[in-house]
Amino acid sequence: MAACSTPSETLEPSFVQTIATGQSRDEVRKLLGQPNWSRGLTGSGSADTFLYTELVNSSTSPFPSARDLKARAFSVRYDASGRVQKTLFYESRTPATMYHSSCFAGPQINDQAPSNIHIGVTTREDLERMFPKPLVINLHPVQGLELHWFQIAIGASFTHFEDEQGLHILVDDGGVVRDVAFHSTAER
């Protein structure tokens, strides 16, 4: 299925790098389609995040049947007038594992994880020591980054990250945690 996709659909780095400061939201969406996530703050900026995921051969396992979930996120922060202010491309690979008859990707993070994170104190470097690499990093509508760790069930289609388990952390431009959210809707 990925072989039939266009560079805009797969968020090829060479393609998304053509998005430039000053372009309008409409121009960006004409090139990339509708975003997976869109957020805005009244009177301030907004941000769109475009996601692409694909099961690929594992980059670390010696077993030929092992798979990774490759995720690409491209986010665009717009100023109050809807013009591109900043962009961010992020790619990750997360091992996908079989559990009974289901396939999952991403770490299982329990609801106690946020208790080890202290707003205004914990830094991004601290988070990188606590957890594996985030599955998705995107731009916040005004400043900073949003880091997302998900454990998702993989089936024929996996586009609804929010339907599973996730830890979401906002870090400011200085790399300090400003907000933390955890959710788990998946029955395991």
Secondary structure, 3 states (H helix, E strand, C coil): CHHHCCCCCCCCHHHHCCCCCCCEHHHHHHHHCCCCEEEECCCCCEEEEEEEEEEEECCCCCCCCCEEEEEEEEEEEECCCCEEEEEEEEEEEEEEEEECCEEEECCCCCCCHHHHCCCCCCEHHHHHHHCCCCCEEEECCCCCEEEEEEEEEECCCCCCHHHCEEEEEEECCCCEEEEEEEEECCCC
